[in-house]
Amino acid sequence: MGRFRDALAQPGLAAVAEVKRRSPSAGDLRPDADPAALAAAFDRSGAAAVSILVDERFAGSIGDLAAARSASALPLLAKGFFSTERHLDEVRGAGADAALLILRDLDDRSAARLLAHAAQIGLDALVEAHDAAELRRAVELGADPIGVNARDLSTFAIDRETQLRLVADAPRDRVVIAESAIHSRAQGAAAELAGADAVLVGTALMRAADPGARLREIVSRPLVKVCGLTRDEDVAVAAEAGADLCGFVLEPASPRAARSVLPVPETTLSVAVFVGEAEETHADLVQLYEQEDGRVRGRDAVLLREGEQVAMVVDLPWEAGDPHHLERARAVEGRLVLAGALGQENVRQAIAAARPWAVDASSSLETAPGIKDHDRVRAFVGAVRGQGAG
């Protein structure tokens, strides 16, 4: 495998940052985009690779690829509508490490021929699918990496649910990239939890005043979960403050019990919290605690997506402390959600000690059980992001 594929196969969620001046669906995005300056900025901001649109329909050119190559050592993906060996030779010569092959436009024979030629010239091929039939074709062709595009290139319609389902269905021995419609940390996390190794982010970066800073924001960890929400106005403040996950306790015995999972913005994920047994829910994720006799909940929990564990929640015993809390958290392998007595004052120290994938706060952000103090919510999110005291 080549540099592009290997760069995305590292632990954690990788980001492919895209340079594109315009989009057929959105029009002009950044007409004055400088591929060299942007590639260098993305390199500094944590991108694993850079995607360059070389097609004139996106106001791109092969020259943009060469400019990016001169400014960054990151693997470069050439994006266009490639159908011949000559196209691949051209982008390889301009410095590309990978090229996009769109199955919508290629039959299996043509795709196999281009895959073989790409391998021969040392070029990774990102084979793109946008429906189940194309995903099956990509797998049968031996494609690795595989891109799953949320956008239908014929209608430009976005379907995130189908994208996540296809990502989850892709073989785990292939590198999988979720393409299009990633505008927030939570949307990237949704792709990650479905099984994506990387996300490709373009429009969100091109529309940002500082594309590098926007990239850092989207890929930054830990995520922030505000739990015990019971009111729409508190959900709105949590999302506005920058929370990624909104938690709703569906255990009737809890003092923070919510009647249901409330609507959340599309840039945020909802989490239904259960004790003992999970019920059917439209939430994006489920947080499940064990039932413990005489208490509202057991100690720790698992985070589930479609019934599959995707993270471990290390919490405190119900209404009790534990001097070994962070020590237990540090011992977790895989994704860690750190919960239990976290607030503005101590969350930075807890993050430094345990390096969690997400942090979870509830009671410390309240004026009464289930009623959030908006200033505390904002201060907590700011502290996690390094923007406030604590």
C-alpha positions as CSV (number, residue, x, y, z in Angstrom):
1,M,0.0,0.0,0.0
2,G,1.1,3.6,-0.6
3,R,1.6,6.7,1.5
4,F,-1.9,8.0,1.2
5,R,-3.6,4.8,2.5
6,D,-1.0,4.2,5.2
7,A,-1.4,7.8,6.5
8,L,-5.1,7.2,7.1
9,A,-4.6,3.8,8.7
10,Q,-3.1,5.1,11.9
11,P,-5.0,4.9,15.2
12,G,-7.7,7.5,15.7
13,L,-9.8,9.5,13.2
14,A,-7.6,11.0,10.4
15,A,-8.6,14.0,8.3
16,V,-8.2,14.6,4.6
17,A,-8.4,18.4,4.1
18,E,-9.6,19.5,0.7
19,V,-8.7,22.5,-1.4
20,K,-11.5,23.5,-3.8
21,R,-12.4,26.9,-5.1
22,R,-16.0,26.1,-6.1
23,S,-18.5,23.3,-6.1
24,P,-21.2,22.5,-8.7
25,S,-23.7,22.2,-5.9
26,A,-22.7,25.2,-3.7
27,G,-21.1,27.6,-6.3
28,D,-18.1,29.7,-5.4
29,L,-16.5,28.7,-2.1
30,R,-13.1,30.3,-2.1
31,P,-12.3,31.6,-5.6
32,D,-8.9,33.0,-4.5
33,A,-7.8,29.7,-2.8
34,D,-4.0,29.3,-2.8
35,P,-3.3,25.5,-2.9
36,A,0.3,26.0,-1.6
37,A,-0.7,28.2,1.3
38,L,-3.6,25.9,2.2
39,A,-1.7,22.7,2.0
40,A,1.0,24.2,4.3
41,A,-1.7,25.3,6.7
42,F,-3.4,22.0,6.7
43,D,-0.1,20.3,7.3
44,R,0.4,22.5,10.4
45,S,-3.1,21.9,11.6
46,G,-3.1,18.1,11.8
47,A,-4.3,16.8,8.4
48,A,-3.2,13.3,7.5
49,A,-3.5,14.1,3.8
50,V,-4.6,16.9,1.5
51,S,-7.1,16.6,-1.4
52,I,-6.8,18.8,-4.4
53,L,-9.6,19.3,-7.0
54,V,-7.9,19.3,-10.4
55,D,-11.1,19.5,-12.5
56,E,-12.1,22.8,-14.1
57,R,-15.7,22.4,-12.9
58,F,-14.3,23.0,-9.5
59,A,-12.0,25.8,-10.8
60,G,-9.1,23.5,-10.2
61,S,-6.1,22.4,-12.3
62,I,-3.1,20.1,-12.4
63,G,-1.1,23.2,-11.5
64,D,-2.9,23.3,-8.2
65,L,-1.6,19.8,-7.4
66,A,2.0,20.8,-8.2
67,A,1.7,23.9,-6.1
68,A,0.5,21.9,-3.1
69,R,3.3,19.5,-3.6
70,S,5.8,22.2,-3.4
71,A,4.5,23.4,-0.1
72,S,3.8,20.2,1.9
73,A,5.2,16.7,2.3
74,L,1.7,15.3,3.2
75,P,0.2,12.7,0.9
76,L,-1.8,14.3,-1.8
77,L,-5.1,13.0,-3.3
78,A,-5.9,14.2,-6.8
79,K,-9.7,14.6,-7.2
80,G,-11.3,14.7,-10.6
81,F,-13.3,12.5,-13.0
82,F,-10.5,10.2,-14.1
83,S,-11.2,7.5,-16.7
84,T,-7.9,6.8,-18.5
85,E,-4.4,5.7,-17.7
86,R,-3.2,9.0,-19.0
87,H,-5.1,10.9,-16.4
88,L,-3.4,8.9,-13.7
89,D,0.0,9.4,-15.2
90,E,-0.6,13.1,-15.3
91,V,-1.6,13.5,-11.7
92,R,1.2,11.2,-10.6
93,G,3.7,13.4,-12.5
94,A,2.4,16.5,-10.7
95,G,3.0,15.0,-7.3
96,A,-0.2,13.0,-6.4
97,D,0.1,10.1,-4.0
98,A,-3.5,9.0,-4.7
99,A,-6.2,9.5,-7.3
100,L,-10.0,9.3,-7.0
101,L,-11.9,6.7,-9.0
102,I,-15.7,7.2,-9.0
103,L,-17.6,4.0,-9.5
104,R,-20.7,5.9,-10.7
105,D,-18.7,6.7,-13.8
106,L,-16.8,3.5,-14.3
107,D,-17.8,-0.1,-15.1
108,D,-15.9,-2.9,-13.3
109,R,-13.6,-3.6,-16.2
110,S,-12.5,0.0,-16.5
111,A,-12.1,0.4,-12.7
112,A,-10.0,-2.8,-12.6
113,R,-7.8,-1.6,-15.4
114,L,-7.3,1.8,-13.7
115,L,-6.6,0.1,-10.3
116,A,-4.0,-2.0,-11.9
117,H,-2.3,0.9,-13.6
118,A,-2.4,3.0,-10.4
119,A,-0.6,0.2,-8.6
120,Q,2.0,-0.1,-11.4
121,I,2.9,3.6,-11.2
122,G,2.9,3.8,-7.4
123,L,-0.4,5.6,-7.0
124,D,-3.0,4.7,-4.4
125,A,-6.6,4.7,-5.7
126,L,-9.5,6.0,-3.6
127,V,-12.5,4.1,-5.0
128,E,-15.7,6.0,-4.3
129,A,-19.1,4.5,-3.6
130,H,-22.3,6.2,-2.7
131,D,-24.8,3.3,-2.5
132,A,-24.8,-0.4,-1.4
133,A,-24.3,-1.7,-4.9
134,E,-21.3,0.5,-5.5
135,L,-19.9,-0.5,-2.1
136,R,-20.2,-4.2,-3.1
137,R,-18.4,-3.5,-6.3
138,A,-15.6,-1.6,-4.5
139,V,-15.1,-4.5,-2.1
140,E,-15.1,-7.1,-5.0
141,L,-12.6,-5.0,-6.9
142,G,-10.2,-5.2,-3.9
143,A,-10.3,-1.4,-3.4
144,D,-8.4,-0.1,-0.5
145,P,-9.0,2.7,0.5
146,I,-12.7,3.0,-0.1
147,G,-14.5,6.3,0.0
148,V,-18.2,6.6,1.0
149,N,-19.7,9.8,-0.3
150,A,-22.8,11.2,1.4
151,R,-23.5,13.2,-1.7
152,D,-25.3,11.8,-4.7
153,L,-23.3,13.2,-7.6
154,S,-26.3,13.1,-9.9
155,T,-28.7,15.0,-7.6
156,F,-26.3,16.6,-5.1
157,A,-28.6,15.4,-2.3
158,I,-26.9,14.6,1.0
159,D,-27.9,11.4,2.8
160,R,-25.8,11.0,6.0
161,E,-27.8,8.1,7.3
162,T,-27.0,6.0,4.3
163,Q,-23.4,7.1,4.4
164,L,-23.0,5.9,8.0
165,R,-24.8,2.6,7.2
166,L,-22.4,1.9,4.3
167,V,-19.4,2.9,6.4
168,A,-20.5,0.4,9.0
169,D,-21.0,-2.3,6.3
170,A,-17.6,-1.9,4.8
171,P,-15.0,-4.6,5.6
172,R,-12.8,-3.7,8.6
173,D,-9.6,-4.7,6.8
174,R,-10.0,-1.8,4.4
175,V,-9.3,1.9,5.1
176,V,-12.7,3.7,4.8
177,I,-13.1,7.4,4.3
178,A,-16.4,9.2,4.9
179,E,-16.7,12.0,2.3
180,S,-18.9,15.1,2.2
181,A,-21.2,16.6,4.7
182,I,-18.7,16.8,7.6
183,H,-19.1,20.2,9.2
184,S,-18.7,19.5,12.9
185,R,-16.7,17.5,15.4
186,A,-19.8,15.4,16.1
187,Q,-20.4,14.6,12.5
188,G,-16.8,13.4,12.2
189,A,-17.3,11.4,15.4
190,A,-20.4,9.8,14.0
191,A,-18.4,8.6,11.0
192,E,-15.6,7.4,13.3
193,L,-18.0,5.4,15.5
194,A,-19.6,3.8,12.4
195,G,-16.1,2.5,11.4
196,A,-14.5,5.3,9.3
197,D,-10.8,5.6,9.5
198,A,-10.9,9.1,8.1
199,V,-13.1,11.9,7.0
200,L,-12.7,14.1,4.0
201,V,-13.6,17.7,4.8
202,G,-13.8,20.4,2.1
203,T,-16.7,22.9,2.1
204,A,-16.5,23.6,5.8
205,L,-12.8,24.5,5.5
206,M,-13.2,26.5,2.3
207,R,-15.9,28.7,3.9
208,A,-14.0,29.3,7.1
209,A,-12.1,32.5,7.8
210,D,-9.2,30.4,9.0
211,P,-9.3,27.0,7.3
212,G,-6.4,25.6,9.4
213,A,-8.1,26.6,12.6
214,R,-11.4,25.1,11.4
215,L,-9.7,21.8,10.6
216,R,-8.1,21.7,14.1
217,E,-11.6,22.3,15.6
218,I,-13.2,19.5,13.6
219,V,-10.6,16.9,14.5
220,S,-9.9,18.0,18.1
221,R,-10.5,15.7,21.0
222,P,-11.9,15.3,23.6
223,L,-15.5,15.7,22.6
224,V,-17.9,17.3,25.1
225,K,-21.1,15.7,26.3
226,V,-23.6,17.6,28.4
227,C,-25.8,15.1,30.1
228,G,-29.0,15.2,32.1
229,L,-30.8,17.6,29.7
230,T,-34.5,17.9,30.1
231,R,-35.4,21.2,28.4
232,D,-35.2,22.4,24.8
233,E,-33.6,25.7,25.9
234,D,-30.8,23.9,27.6
235,V,-30.1,21.8,24.5
236,A,-29.9,24.9,22.5
237,V,-27.4,26.5,24.9
238,A,-25.3,23.4,25.0
239,A,-25.1,23.2,21.2
240,E,-24.4,26.9,20.9
241,A,-21.6,26.6,23.4
242,G,-20.0,23.9,21.4
243,A,-21.1,20.7,23.0
244,D,-20.8,17.7,20.7
245,L,-23.1,15.2,22.5
246,C,-26.4,15.9,24.3
247,G,-27.4,13.3,26.8
248,F,-30.9,12.5,27.9
249,V,-31.5,10.2,31.0
250,L,-34.4,7.9,30.3
251,E,-34.3,6.2,33.7
252,P,-37.5,7.2,35.6
253,A,-35.8,6.9,39.0
254,S,-33.2,9.5,38.1
255,P,-33.6,13.0,39.4
256,R,-32.6,14.1,35.9
257,A,-35.0,11.9,34.0
258,A,-36.2,13.3,30.7
259,R,-39.5,12.3,29.1
260,S,-37.8,11.6,25.8
261,V,-34.8,12.3,23.7
262,L,-35.2,15.9,22.6
263,P,-34.3,17.2,19.1
264,V,-30.7,18.3,18.7
265,P,-29.1,20.3,15.9
266,E,-27.7,18.2,13.0
267,T,-24.1,19.2,14.1
268,T,-24.7,17.4,17.4
269,L,-25.3,13.8,18.4
270,S,-28.0,12.7,20.9
271,V,-27.3,10.1,23.6
272,A,-30.0,8.1,25.3
273,V,-29.0,7.0,28.8
274,F,-30.5,3.9,30.2
275,V,-30.0,1.7,33.3
276,G,-30.2,-2.0,33.2
277,E,-31.7,-2.5,29.7
278,A,-31.8,-0.2,26.7
279,E,-35.1,0.5,24.9
280,E,-35.8,1.4,21.4
281,T,-34.8,5.0,20.7
282,H,-34.1,7.4,17.9
283,A,-31.0,8.7,19.6
284,D,-27.7,8.5,17.7
285,L,-26.0,6.6,20.6
286,V,-27.0,4.8,23.8
287,Q,-25.2,5.0,27.1
288,L,-26.0,1.9,29.2
289,Y,-25.3,1.5,32.9
290,E,-25.7,-1.7,34.9
291,Q,-28.5,-1.9,37.3
292,E,-27.3,-2.0,40.9
293,D,-29.6,-2.9,43.9
294,G,-30.6,0.1,46.0
295,R,-29.1,2.7,43.7
296,V,-30.2,4.6,40.6
297,R,-27.4,3.1,38.5
298,G,-24.2,1.1,38.7
299,R,-20.8,2.6,38.4
300,D,-19.6,2.6,34.8
301,A,-21.3,2.4,31.4
302,V,-20.8,1.4,27.8
303,L,-21.5,3.7,24.8
304,L,-23.3,1.8,22.1
305,R,-24.0,2.5,18.4
306,E,-26.6,0.3,16.8
307,G,-26.1,-2.1,19.8
308,E,-22.3,-2.4,19.3
309,Q,-20.0,-1.0,22.0
310,V,-17.9,1.9,20.7
311,A,-16.5,3.3,23.9
312,M,-16.2,2.8,27.7
313,V,-17.7,5.3,30.1
314,V,-15.6,5.5,33.3
315,D,-17.8,7.2,36.0
316,L,-18.0,7.5,39.7
317,P,-20.2,5.4,42.0
318,W,-23.7,6.9,42.4
319,E,-23.3,9.9,44.7
320,A,-19.9,8.7,45.9
321,G,-16.2,9.4,45.1
322,D,-13.2,7.3,44.2
323,P,-9.6,8.3,44.7
324,H,-8.6,5.9,41.9
325,H,-11.0,7.3,39.3
326,L,-8.4,8.7,36.9
327,E,-6.2,5.7,37.4
328,R,-9.0,3.4,36.3
329,A,-9.7,5.7,33.4
330,R,-6.1,5.6,32.2
331,A,-6.2,1.8,32.1
332,V,-9.0,1.7,29.5
333,E,-8.1,0.5,26.1
334,G,-9.9,2.1,23.2
335,R,-12.2,5.1,23.4
336,L,-12.7,6.5,26.8
337,V,-15.6,8.7,27.9
338,L,-14.6,10.3,31.2
339,A,-17.5,11.1,33.5
340,G,-18.0,11.9,37.2
341,A,-17.7,15.2,39.1
342,L,-16.2,17.0,36.2
343,G,-16.6,20.8,36.0
344,Q,-14.9,23.9,34.8
345,E,-12.4,23.9,37.6
346,N,-11.0,20.4,37.2
347,V,-11.7,19.2,33.6
348,R,-8.4,20.3,32.1
349,Q,-6.4,18.4,34.8
350,A,-8.6,15.4,34.2
351,I,-8.0,15.6,30.4
352,A,-4.3,15.8,30.9
353,A,-4.3,12.8,33.2
354,A,-6.6,10.4,31.3
355,R,-6.5,11.6,27.6
356,P,-10.2,10.8,27.0
357,W,-12.0,10.6,23.7
358,A,-14.9,12.5,25.4
359,V,-15.7,14.2,28.7
360,D,-19.2,14.0,30.2
361,A,-20.7,16.5,32.8
362,S,-24.1,16.8,34.3
363,S,-24.8,17.7,37.9
364,S,-21.9,20.3,38.1
365,L,-23.7,22.3,35.3
366,E,-27.0,22.6,37.1
367,T,-29.0,25.0,39.3
368,A,-31.3,22.0,40.1
369,P,-31.5,18.4,38.9
370,G,-32.2,18.5,35.1
371,I,-32.1,22.3,34.9
372,K,-28.9,23.6,33.4
373,D,-27.0,26.8,34.4
374,H,-26.3,28.3,31.0
375,D,-23.2,30.2,32.2
376,R,-21.8,27.0,33.7
377,V,-22.4,25.0,30.5
378,R,-20.6,27.7,28.5
379,A,-17.7,27.8,31.0
380,F,-17.3,24.0,31.0
381,V,-17.2,23.7,27.2
382,G,-14.8,26.7,27.1
383,A,-12.5,25.0,29.7
384,V,-12.4,21.8,27.7
385,R,-11.4,23.7,24.6
386,G,-8.8,25.6,26.5
387,Q,-10.6,28.9,26.3
388,G,-11.4,29.6,30.0
389,A,-10.2,29.1,33.5
390,G,-9.7,25.6,34.9
